[in-house]
Amino acid sequence: MWEARPPTYEDHMQKPLIIANWKCNPSTREQAEHLFGTIKRETKNINGVKIVICPPFVWLPSLNGLSLGAQDCFWEKDGAYTGEVSPKMLKDLGWCDYVILGHSERRKYLKETDEMINKKIKAALKSDLTPILCIENISQLKKRTKDLLRKEQKKLIIAYEPVFAIGTGKPCTPEKAKEMKTAIKKIIDKDIPIIYGGSVNSQNATDYIKMAGFQGLLVGGASLDSEEFIKLAKNVARACPVVELRSLRDCVQ
Ligand code: 13P
């Protein structure tokens, strides 16, 4: 039986993170279980990457055996907030350790603000969830992490997701993405894992880790195609041996 344990800082720094954001997919539980089961089976011998799957809330209770995250959470733990899901509820599931916060699609379609995201991060941290904070620019980073203590910052994963690259098939170049990674490191604790997201696929995945020094990837569309996602994970594991990663990160600043 697979046992969940809370992720550690070392988990995030030792292996490239491959985080699947399924967004509002798939539309049936059967499809979700099938996709998850295939990924679980085919990646069980890949030791060189850490895979996290972020399905819609409703599929979380049906999936088990890989690290899991939600795609959002509320900032209160309970109360009269129709439709909301609290971090405490997610943690109580027993195997949900991550939560994506601040995705640009939530701003675009639901008018989520930086202040709301800031509150959500603080609430997620209180429930021991690891926030995967999406940002498009430095201004958002500053506003969303406002008033976080250094020790709280260290518990975040920052995902640089340029909006032009999301779902367009036009990824940011590794060179440009690297510039942003350097800018992020000037604002926030230097050792926080920074990952890249936006039109990542099995062909370009390793560039963001080997060339641009990102700690991992946030994968949308390609994570819904099990074959493509497994290939992506294998390519990253092959190209970035675990032992190399720390030194790689230190030299590709
Ligand atoms: P795509 O990989 O489909 O571009 O989506 C990226 C994303 O939004 C991940 O959160």
Residues whose N, C-alpha, C, O or C-beta is under 5 A from the ligand:
A	BS01	13P	N21 A165 I166 G167 T168 G197 G198 S199 V200 L218 V219 G220 G221 A222
